[in-house]
Amino acid sequence: MTQVSASPADSSGPVKHAASETNGPNDGNGLADPIAAGQAGVTDHTGVAVSARPDTPDRPDTSDRPGAPDRPDAPDRPGTAARPTTPGRHAAPAGPLEPTGPVERLMSSVIRKLAWSRLAHPRVAVAIAAAGLLLGMVVGLTGPNAETLRYIWLPLTDLVSRWLNPHHHIPSPGPHDIITAATLYGGDILACLGLAGMLWAHSQGWRPDPRKLLLASTIVVAIMVCITPVGSSDTASYAAYGRIAALGRDPYSVNSLLFLEAQDKNLPAPTYFDVVGKLWQHQPSVYGPVATWIQHLAAWIGGSSVQTTIWVLMMLNGAMFLAVGLLLLKTSDDPVRATLFWTANPVLIQQLVGGGHFDTFVAAAAIAAIQIARRFRGVWADVAIGLIIGVGCGVKITAVLVALGLAWVFLRRHEYLRIARIALIAMATLSLEYSFYGLSSLKPLFEGSQWVTLPSPLWILYDIGKHTHVSLALLISVLWLTGMFVVAWLVYQRISADQPREVVAPFALTYAWVIVAPWMFAWYTALPWVTLTQVPRNRMTRWLTIVTVVLALWHSSGGWVPPGRV
């Protein structure tokens, strides 16, 4: 298992010991004590090891040499080298040597240059992140286009549209709007670079006030929820399912959207059915009952106006995003790091808030359950965890990954009664939720589990099956489930044993799910991002950032073109 020194020289808070997994006197939260003897380098949040003693005599840097002891794989500032852990300090036991592969070495070389460039200056990093967010907002403000939700003008988009086009003529954008796509893609890349720069600046001593970061993010979110959703048509589907529920019908029935088309045909355009992405106009809801109730509430407020309903959904989602940020601020060992990873994360703001995705609600349930599991024990704590997981699964079934991660930790500790209590409460909660719609409401979910989209490598099998008229659904399901658990185990092993297992296991599973599952989207990374806020030292941040941005560039449309073909 990968090990990282947990001595006070490496940390500034309580450490989770590998053997007991309980709080010890020293905690590795990735921060530096600049004057601590034996400092081996502070690990930043993308794996960059940062020297905390600039006066260290020049020594050769061997951190990238194959066979070097495991430590964050990006090298220190040139001229510094790692020192051994001070004898007598609490430290995790030494683990096996782990060779550095060519990909890791190449990435370390790139990060070495960037981490000590002007990109890591706080003002530069914040400016780049803001520019990325601004480009995304420009795309939403100038809709409709190939990257925005069709026929929808939320208040700020409507204001800009009327200013740019006094006659308010509705353009008909095609699916290949190069300028709009380039603008949004440029915004995604700048957001990624800005995030990396802010994290590197933090690892080098930048300690912004997390409350000010939360305030700044609140302003950005307040603006963004008043702009037409960008990059996805999911909010249109949310609104349509809510409208069906508000009309007293079942959004899980096969012909629910066709009923909606007939019901609203006399309403002024655009109707709820008009704005649903073409790929989804015959698809019943694959979301849980809790999601349907939220959608119902928005549609009840919006009435016959699909634009009002979508605006309400955007505001509810933005409020939940900020609520998660506030929870992280109050409960995290390192609130600055947690805030940078979530509330001030421009990549997540673009994907979750700008796209209006319900994965924000799932992330809220996930982090609430994890924080309770870390801090409390007893019957009532387990009841609370079970209830929260049940509610999370009632939004999207992917919340079960967090339950599996926690169950794995409790199983290794032989806490069988705790597993039973949590499982019983979660199942009872979920059963109660689905009792309002019946078992038939699960059918769309099981059908959806067989979908495959690019860039998943399983698309090859799916395409072969489609052209040969041979169903390979079972093979695909077995392959991705097996692959997910294998990747999760490898990630679990990769993160040092002094980190809280209640966080590491859910992160490993949710990260593996994002990169292995046949249905892949950038906003699905909300779960691994929110769990990663609580893991102080690891190399996974860089990989999660890259995966998020690649998926954001791959799947970016407002429903004009089907997923997998963007």
C-alpha positions as CSV (number, residue, x, y, z in Angstrom):
1,M,0.0,0.0,0.0
2,T,1.2,3.5,-0.8
3,Q,2.5,5.3,2.3
4,V,3.2,8.9,3.0
5,S,5.0,10.2,6.1
6,A,2.6,11.5,8.6
7,S,5.0,13.3,10.9
8,P,4.3,16.8,12.2
9,A,6.8,18.0,9.7
10,D,4.4,16.9,7.0
11,S,1.3,18.1,8.5
12,S,-0.6,20.4,10.8
13,G,-3.5,18.6,12.1
14,P,-4.7,15.0,13.3
15,V,-3.5,12.0,11.3
16,K,-5.4,8.8,10.6
17,H,-3.1,5.9,11.5
18,A,-3.1,3.0,9.2
19,A,-3.7,0.4,11.9
20,S,-6.4,1.9,14.0
21,E,-7.9,4.4,11.5
22,T,-8.7,6.6,14.4
23,N,-7.6,10.1,15.2
24,G,-4.1,10.5,16.3
25,P,-2.3,13.5,17.6
26,N,-1.0,14.6,14.2
27,D,-3.1,15.0,11.1
28,G,-1.9,15.1,7.5
29,N,-4.0,17.7,5.9
30,G,-1.5,18.7,3.2
31,L,-0.4,21.9,4.8
32,A,3.1,23.0,5.7
33,D,4.9,24.1,8.8
34,P,7.6,26.2,7.2
35,I,10.0,25.9,10.1
36,A,9.4,22.3,11.1
37,A,12.6,20.2,11.3
38,G,12.7,17.3,8.9
39,Q,10.2,18.8,6.5
40,A,10.0,16.6,3.5
41,G,8.0,18.9,1.3
42,V,4.4,19.9,1.3
43,T,2.2,18.0,-1.1
44,D,-0.1,20.2,-3.2
45,H,-3.5,19.1,-4.4
46,T,-2.4,18.0,-7.8
47,G,0.5,16.0,-6.4
48,V,3.2,18.7,-6.5
49,A,5.7,18.4,-3.7
50,V,6.5,21.9,-2.5
51,S,9.5,22.7,-0.4
52,A,8.7,24.5,2.7
53,R,12.3,25.4,3.5
54,P,13.8,27.6,0.7
55,D,17.2,27.7,2.5
56,T,17.7,23.9,2.2
57,P,21.2,23.3,0.7
58,D,21.2,22.1,-2.9
59,R,20.8,18.4,-3.3
60,P,20.0,16.3,-6.3
61,D,16.3,15.6,-6.7
62,T,15.7,11.9,-7.0
63,S,11.9,12.0,-6.6
64,D,11.3,11.1,-10.2
65,R,13.8,8.3,-10.3
66,P,12.3,4.8,-10.8
67,G,12.2,3.0,-7.5
68,A,12.3,6.1,-5.4
69,P,10.3,5.8,-2.2
70,D,6.7,6.7,-2.7
71,R,5.8,10.3,-2.2
72,P,3.8,12.8,-4.2
73,D,5.3,12.4,-7.6
74,A,5.8,15.9,-8.7
75,P,9.3,17.2,-7.7
76,D,10.2,19.8,-5.2
77,R,11.5,23.2,-6.1
78,P,14.8,22.8,-7.9
79,G,17.7,22.5,-5.5
80,T,15.7,20.8,-2.7
81,A,15.4,17.2,-1.8
82,A,13.4,15.0,0.6
83,R,14.6,14.4,4.1
84,P,13.8,11.4,6.2
85,T,11.0,11.5,8.7
86,T,12.2,12.7,12.1
87,P,12.8,9.7,14.4
88,G,10.3,9.2,17.1
89,R,7.5,11.0,15.3
90,H,4.2,9.3,14.6
91,A,4.4,8.1,11.0
92,A,2.6,5.5,8.9
93,P,4.7,2.4,8.4
94,A,6.8,2.3,5.3
95,G,5.2,0.8,2.3
96,P,6.7,-0.9,-0.8
97,L,8.6,1.1,-3.4
98,E,6.5,2.1,-6.3
99,P,8.2,2.8,-9.6
100,T,7.2,5.9,-11.5
101,G,5.8,5.1,-15.0
102,P,6.5,7.1,-18.1
103,V,3.1,8.9,-18.0
104,E,3.7,9.9,-14.4
105,R,7.2,11.1,-15.2
106,L,6.0,13.2,-18.2
107,M,3.2,14.7,-16.1
108,S,5.6,15.5,-13.3
109,S,7.9,17.3,-15.7
110,V,5.1,19.4,-17.0
111,I,3.7,20.1,-13.6
112,R,7.2,21.0,-12.3
113,K,7.4,23.8,-14.9
114,L,3.8,25.1,-14.4
115,A,3.7,24.9,-10.6
116,W,6.6,27.4,-10.4
117,S,5.4,29.6,-13.3
118,R,3.3,32.7,-13.0
119,L,0.3,30.5,-13.4
120,A,0.7,29.6,-9.7
121,H,0.6,33.3,-8.7
122,P,-2.8,33.8,-6.9
123,R,-3.9,36.8,-8.9
124,V,-3.0,35.2,-12.2
125,A,-4.7,32.0,-11.3
126,V,-7.9,33.7,-10.1
127,A,-7.9,35.9,-13.2
128,I,-7.6,32.8,-15.5
129,A,-10.4,31.0,-13.6
130,A,-12.6,34.1,-13.9
131,A,-11.9,34.3,-17.6
132,G,-12.9,30.7,-18.0
133,L,-16.2,31.3,-16.2
134,L,-16.8,34.5,-18.1
135,L,-16.5,32.7,-21.5
136,G,-19.0,30.1,-20.3
137,M,-21.4,32.9,-19.3
138,V,-21.0,34.6,-22.7
139,V,-22.1,31.4,-24.4
140,G,-25.2,31.3,-22.2
141,L,-25.9,35.0,-22.5
142,T,-25.8,34.9,-26.3
143,G,-28.1,31.9,-26.7
144,P,-29.7,30.2,-28.4
145,N,-26.7,28.5,-29.9
146,A,-25.3,25.0,-30.4
147,E,-24.2,24.9,-26.7
148,T,-27.3,26.2,-24.9
149,L,-30.7,24.8,-24.1
150,R,-33.1,25.4,-27.0
151,Y,-35.8,28.1,-27.0
152,I,-35.1,29.2,-23.5
153,W,-34.1,32.7,-22.4
154,L,-33.7,33.0,-18.6
155,P,-33.7,36.7,-17.4
156,L,-30.1,37.7,-18.1
157,T,-30.0,35.9,-21.4
158,D,-33.3,37.6,-22.4
159,L,-31.9,41.0,-21.4
160,V,-28.8,40.5,-23.5
161,S,-30.7,39.1,-26.4
162,R,-33.0,42.1,-26.5
163,W,-30.0,44.4,-26.3
164,L,-28.2,42.6,-29.1
165,N,-31.4,42.1,-31.2
166,P,-34.1,44.7,-30.5
167,H,-36.5,42.8,-32.8
168,H,-35.9,39.7,-30.7
169,H,-35.7,37.5,-33.8
170,I,-35.2,33.9,-32.8
171,P,-32.1,32.5,-34.6
172,S,-31.9,28.9,-35.7
173,P,-28.4,27.7,-34.8
174,G,-27.0,24.5,-36.3
175,P,-25.2,21.8,-34.4
176,H,-21.8,22.9,-35.7
177,D,-21.5,26.5,-34.4
178,I,-17.7,26.6,-34.4
179,I,-17.4,30.0,-32.7
180,T,-19.7,29.1,-29.9
181,A,-18.0,25.7,-29.4
182,A,-14.6,27.3,-29.4
183,T,-15.7,29.9,-26.9
184,L,-17.0,27.3,-24.5
185,Y,-14.1,24.9,-25.0
186,G,-11.7,27.7,-24.3
187,G,-13.6,28.5,-21.2
188,D,-13.3,24.9,-20.0
189,I,-9.6,24.9,-20.6
190,L,-9.0,28.2,-18.8
191,A,-11.1,27.0,-15.9
192,C,-8.9,23.9,-15.6
193,L,-5.7,26.0,-15.7
194,G,-7.2,28.5,-13.2
195,L,-8.1,25.7,-10.8
196,A,-4.6,24.1,-11.1
197,G,-3.0,27.5,-10.5
198,M,-5.1,28.3,-7.4
199,L,-4.3,24.9,-5.9
200,W,-0.6,25.3,-6.6
201,A,-0.7,28.8,-5.1
202,H,-2.4,27.3,-2.0
203,S,0.3,24.6,-1.6
204,Q,2.9,27.4,-1.7
205,G,1.4,29.3,1.1
206,W,-1.6,31.2,-0.3
207,R,-4.3,31.1,2.4
208,P,-7.3,33.0,1.1
209,D,-10.2,33.6,3.5
210,P,-12.7,30.7,2.6
211,R,-15.6,32.9,3.6
212,K,-14.6,35.4,1.0
213,L,-14.3,32.7,-1.6
214,L,-17.8,31.5,-0.7
215,L,-19.1,35.0,-1.0
216,A,-17.4,35.5,-4.4
217,S,-18.8,32.1,-5.5
218,T,-22.3,33.1,-4.3
219,I,-22.2,36.1,-6.6
220,V,-21.1,34.0,-9.6
221,V,-23.7,31.4,-8.9
222,A,-26.4,34.1,-8.5
223,I,-25.6,35.4,-12.0
224,M,-25.2,32.0,-13.6
225,V,-28.6,30.6,-12.5
226,C,-30.2,33.5,-14.4
227,I,-28.5,32.5,-17.6
228,T,-29.8,29.9,-20.1
229,P,-28.3,26.5,-19.2
230,V,-25.1,25.6,-21.1
231,G,-23.7,22.3,-22.3
232,S,-26.7,20.0,-21.7
233,S,-30.4,19.7,-22.1
234,D,-30.9,17.9,-18.8
235,T,-32.8,20.8,-17.2
236,A,-35.4,20.6,-20.0
237,S,-36.0,17.0,-19.1
238,Y,-36.2,17.8,-15.4
239,A,-38.9,20.5,-16.2
240,A,-40.8,18.1,-18.4
241,Y,-40.9,15.3,-15.8
242,G,-42.0,17.9,-13.2
243,R,-44.8,19.1,-15.5
244,I,-46.0,15.6,-16.0
245,A,-46.1,15.0,-12.2
246,A,-47.8,18.4,-11.6
247,L,-50.5,17.3,-14.1
248,G,-51.1,14.2,-12.0
249,R,-49.5,11.7,-14.4
250,D,-46.6,9.3,-13.9
251,P,-43.3,10.5,-15.4
252,Y,-42.0,6.9,-15.3
253,S,-44.6,5.6,-17.8
254,V,-43.5,4.8,-21.3
255,N,-45.6,7.4,-23.1
256,S,-45.4,10.2,-20.5
257,L,-43.7,12.7,-22.7
258,L,-46.0,12.0,-25.6
259,F,-48.9,12.7,-23.2
260,L,-47.2,16.0,-22.3
261,E,-46.9,16.9,-26.0
262,A,-50.6,16.4,-26.5
263,Q,-51.5,18.1,-23.2
264,D,-49.6,21.3,-24.0
265,K,-50.1,21.6,-27.7
266,N,-52.3,24.6,-27.3
267,L,-49.9,26.5,-25.1
268,P,-47.7,29.3,-26.5
269,A,-44.4,28.1,-27.8
270,P,-42.0,27.0,-26.5
271,T,-43.8,24.2,-24.7
272,Y,-42.3,21.8,-22.2
273,F,-42.0,19.1,-24.9
274,D,-40.4,21.5,-27.4
275,V,-37.3,22.2,-25.2
276,V,-36.6,18.5,-24.4
277,G,-33.5,17.3,-26.3
278,K,-34.5,15.2,-29.3
279,L,-32.7,12.2,-28.0
280,W,-34.9,12.2,-24.9
281,Q,-38.4,13.1,-26.2
282,H,-39.5,9.4,-25.9
283,Q,-37.6,8.6,-22.7
284,P,-39.4,8.3,-19.3
285,S,-37.7,9.5,-16.2
286,V,-34.6,7.6,-15.0
287,Y,-34.4,9.8,-11.9
288,G,-35.5,8.8,-8.4
289,P,-38.7,9.9,-6.6
290,V,-36.9,12.6,-4.6
291,A,-35.8,14.2,-7.9
292,T,-39.3,13.9,-9.2
293,W,-40.6,15.8,-6.2
294,I,-38.1,18.6,-6.7
295,Q,-39.1,18.7,-10.4
296,H,-42.7,18.7,-9.4
297,L,-42.2,21.6,-7.0
298,A,-40.5,23.7,-9.8
299,A,-43.2,22.9,-12.3
300,W,-45.9,23.8,-9.7
301,I,-44.3,27.2,-9.4
302,G,-43.7,27.6,-13.1
303,G,-47.2,26.4,-14.2
304,S,-47.5,26.5,-18.0
305,S,-44.3,28.5,-18.4
306,V,-41.4,26.1,-19.1
307,Q,-38.9,29.0,-18.8
308,T,-40.1,29.8,-15.3
309,T,-39.8,26.2,-14.3
310,I,-36.3,25.9,-15.6
311,W,-35.3,29.1,-13.8
312,V,-36.7,27.7,-10.5
313,L,-34.7,24.5,-11.1
314,M,-31.5,26.4,-11.8
315,M,-32.0,28.5,-8.6
316,L,-32.7,25.4,-6.5
317,N,-29.6,23.7,-7.9
318,G,-27.4,26.8,-7.3
319,A,-28.6,27.0,-3.7
320,M,-27.7,23.4,-3.1
321,F,-24.3,23.9,-4.6
322,L,-23.7,26.8,-2.2
323,A,-25.1,24.8,0.7
324,V,-22.6,22.0,0.1
325,G,-19.9,24.7,0.1
326,L,-21.1,26.0,3.4
327,L,-21.1,22.4,4.9
328,L,-17.6,21.9,3.7
329,L,-16.5,25.2,5.1
330,K,-17.9,24.3,8.5
331,T,-16.9,20.6,8.7
332,S,-13.6,20.2,6.8
333,D,-10.2,19.9,8.5
334,D,-8.8,22.3,5.9
335,P,-11.7,24.6,4.9
336,V,-9.5,26.6,2.4
337,R,-8.7,23.5,0.5
338,A,-12.2,22.2,0.6
339,T,-13.5,25.5,-0.6
340,L,-11.1,25.6,-3.5
341,F,-12.0,22.1,-4.5
342,W,-15.8,22.8,-4.5
343,T,-17.2,26.2,-4.0
344,A,-14.5,28.1,-5.9
345,N,-13.8,25.4,-8.4
346,P,-14.5,27.0,-11.8
347,V,-14.7,23.6,-13.5
348,L,-17.4,22.4,-11.2
349,I,-19.3,25.7,-11.3
350,Q,-19.4,25.5,-15.1
351,Q,-20.6,21.9,-15.2
352,L,-22.9,21.7,-12.2
353,V,-24.3,25.3,-11.9
354,G,-24.1,26.3,-15.5
355,G,-25.6,23.1,-16.7
356,G,-28.1,22.9,-13.8
357,H,-27.5,19.2,-13.1
358,F,-29.1,17.2,-10.2
359,D,-25.7,15.6,-9.4
360,T,-25.3,18.5,-7.0
361,F,-28.0,17.1,-4.8
362,V,-26.4,13.6,-4.9
363,A,-23.1,15.2,-3.9
364,A,-24.8,16.9,-1.0
365,A,-26.1,13.6,0.3
366,A,-22.8,12.0,-0.2
367,I,-20.7,14.5,1.8
368,A,-23.3,14.7,4.6
369,A,-23.2,10.9,5.0
370,I,-19.4,10.8,4.9
371,Q,-19.0,13.5,7.4
372,I,-21.4,11.9,9.9
373,A,-19.7,8.5,9.4
374,R,-16.3,10.1,10.2
375,R,-17.3,12.0,13.3
376,F,-20.1,10.1,15.0
377,R,-20.8,6.6,16.1
378,G,-23.9,5.0,17.6
379,V,-27.4,4.1,16.6
380,W,-28.6,7.6,15.8
381,A,-25.6,8.4,13.6
382,D,-26.2,5.2,11.6
383,V,-29.9,6.1,11.3
384,A,-29.0,9.5,10.0
385,I,-26.5,8.0,7.5
386,G,-29.1,5.5,6.3
387,L,-31.7,8.2,5.8
388,I,-29.3,10.5,3.9
389,I,-28.1,7.7,1.6
390,G,-31.7,6.7,1.0
391,V,-32.6,10.3,0.0
392,G,-29.5,10.5,-2.2
393,C,-30.5,7.3,-4.0
394,G,-33.9,8.8,-4.4
395,V,-32.4,11.6,-6.5
396,K,-30.0,9.4,-8.5
397,I,-29.1,5.8,-7.8
398,T,-25.4,6.6,-8.1
399,A,-25.5,7.6,-4.4
400,V,-25.3,3.8,-3.7
401,L,-21.6,4.0,-4.5
402,V,-21.0,6.1,-1.4
403,A,-23.0,3.4,0.6
404,L,-20.8,0.7,-0.8
405,G,-17.6,2.6,0.0
406,L,-18.7,3.1,3.6
407,A,-19.8,-0.5,3.9
408,W,-16.3,-1.6,2.7
409,V,-14.7,0.4,5.5
410,F,-17.0,-0.9,8.2
411,L,-16.6,-4.5,6.9
412,R,-12.9,-4.3,7.3
413,R,-13.4,-3.1,10.8
414,H,-15.8,-5.9,11.5
415,E,-18.6,-3.4,12.3
416,Y,-21.3,-5.7,11.0
417,L,-24.1,-4.3,13.1
418,R,-23.4,-0.8,11.9
419,I,-23.6,-2.0,8.3
420,A,-26.9,-3.8,8.9
421,R,-28.4,-0.7,10.6
422,I,-27.4,1.7,7.8
423,A,-28.5,-0.8,5.1
424,L,-31.8,-1.4,6.7
425,I,-32.6,2.3,7.1
426,A,-31.5,3.2,3.6
427,M,-33.5,0.4,2.0
428,A,-36.6,1.3,4.1
429,T,-36.2,5.0,3.0
430,L,-35.8,4.1,-0.6
431,S,-38.7,1.6,-0.5
432,L,-41.0,4.3,1.0
433,E,-40.0,6.7,-1.8
434,Y,-40.7,4.3,-4.6
435,S,-43.9,3.1,-3.0
436,F,-45.6,6.3,-4.4
437,Y,-44.9,5.1,-8.0
438,G,-44.6,1.3,-7.8
439,L,-42.0,-1.1,-9.0
440,S,-42.7,-0.2,-12.6
441,S,-40.8,3.1,-12.0
442,L,-37.6,1.1,-11.8
443,K,-37.9,-0.1,-15.4
444,P,-36.5,3.0,-17.1
445,L,-33.6,3.0,-14.6
446,F,-32.6,-0.6,-15.5
447,E,-33.0,0.2,-19.2
448,G,-30.8,3.2,-18.8
449,S,-28.1,1.2,-17.2
450,Q,-27.5,-0.5,-20.6
451,W,-26.8,2.8,-22.5
452,V,-23.3,3.3,-23.9
453,T,-21.7,6.6,-25.0
454,L,-18.3,7.8,-26.2
455,P,-15.6,8.1,-25.0
456,S,-16.2,4.8,-23.2
457,P,-14.1,2.1,-24.8
458,L,-17.2,-0.1,-24.3
459,W,-18.7,1.8,-27.2
460,I,-16.8,-0.6,-29.5
461,L,-18.7,-3.6,-28.2
462,Y,-22.0,-1.7,-28.3
463,D,-21.4,-0.7,-31.9
464,I,-20.5,-4.3,-32.8
465,G,-23.7,-5.6,-31.2
466,K,-25.8,-3.0,-33.0
467,H,-24.4,-3.9,-36.4
468,T,-24.5,-7.6,-35.9
469,H,-27.9,-7.5,-34.2
470,V,-26.5,-9.5,-31.2
471,S,-27.2,-8.2,-27.7
472,L,-24.0,-7.7,-25.8
473,A,-25.7,-5.8,-22.9
474,L,-24.9,-8.5,-20.4
475,L,-21.2,-8.7,-21.4
476,I,-20.9,-4.9,-21.3
477,S,-22.5,-4.8,-17.8
478,V,-20.2,-7.5,-16.5
479,L,-17.1,-5.8,-18.0
480,W,-17.8,-2.3,-16.6
481,L,-18.8,-3.5,-13.1
482,T,-15.7,-5.7,-12.8
483,G,-13.5,-2.9,-14.2
484,M,-15.0,-0.4,-11.8
485,F,-14.1,-2.5,-8.7
486,V,-10.7,-3.3,-10.0
487,V,-9.9,0.4,-10.7
488,A,-11.4,1.4,-7.3
489,W,-9.1,-1.1,-5.6
490,L,-6.1,0.3,-7.4
491,V,-7.0,3.9,-6.5
492,Y,-7.7,2.8,-2.9
493,Q,-4.3,1.4,-2.7
494,R,-2.7,4.4,-4.2
495,I,-3.8,6.8,-1.5
496,S,-1.8,6.7,1.7
497,A,-3.0,4.7,4.7
498,D,-3.0,7.7,7.0
499,Q,-6.0,9.2,5.2
500,P,-9.6,8.6,6.5
501,R,-10.9,5.4,5.0
502,E,-14.5,6.7,5.2
503,V,-13.5,9.2,2.6
504,V,-10.9,7.3,0.5
505,A,-13.2,4.3,-0.2
506,P,-16.2,6.3,-1.5
507,F,-13.8,8.5,-3.6
508,A,-12.1,5.4,-5.1
509,L,-15.5,3.9,-6.1
510,T,-17.0,7.1,-7.5
511,Y,-13.8,8.0,-9.4
512,A,-13.7,4.5,-10.9
513,W,-17.3,4.7,-11.8
514,V,-16.8,7.9,-13.7
515,I,-13.9,6.5,-15.9
516,V,-15.2,3.0,-16.3
517,A,-19.0,3.2,-16.6
518,P,-20.4,3.1,-20.2
519,W,-22.4,6.3,-19.7
520,M,-19.9,9.1,-19.1
521,F,-20.5,12.8,-18.5
522,A,-18.5,15.6,-16.9
523,W,-21.1,16.5,-14.3
524,Y,-20.9,12.9,-12.9
525,T,-17.6,13.9,-11.4
526,A,-19.5,15.8,-8.7
527,L,-19.3,12.8,-6.4
528,P,-15.5,12.2,-6.6
529,W,-14.9,15.9,-6.3
530,V,-16.9,16.4,-3.2
531,T,-15.2,13.4,-1.5
532,L,-11.7,14.5,-2.6
533,T,-12.2,17.7,-0.6
534,Q,-11.5,15.6,2.5
535,V,-8.4,13.7,1.3
536,P,-5.4,15.9,2.1
537,R,-2.5,14.2,0.2
538,N,-2.9,12.2,-3.0
539,R,-2.1,12.2,-6.6
540,M,-5.6,11.8,-7.9
541,T,-6.5,15.5,-8.2
542,R,-4.6,15.8,-11.4
543,W,-6.4,12.8,-12.9
544,L,-9.8,13.9,-11.8
545,T,-9.3,17.4,-13.2
546,I,-8.2,16.0,-16.6
547,V,-11.1,13.5,-16.7
548,T,-13.6,16.3,-15.9
549,V,-12.3,18.7,-18.5
550,V,-12.0,16.0,-21.2
551,L,-15.6,14.9,-20.6
552,A,-16.7,18.5,-20.6
553,L,-15.1,19.1,-24.0
554,W,-16.4,15.8,-25.3
555,H,-20.1,16.2,-24.3
556,S,-21.1,19.8,-24.7
557,S,-24.4,20.6,-26.3
558,G,-27.8,22.0,-25.5
559,G,-29.7,19.1,-26.8
560,W,-29.1,19.8,-30.4
561,V,-27.0,16.7,-31.0
562,P,-27.0,13.3,-29.3
563,P,-24.4,12.3,-26.7
564,G,-21.4,10.4,-28.1
565,R,-21.6,12.3,-31.4
566,V,-20.4,15.7,-30.2
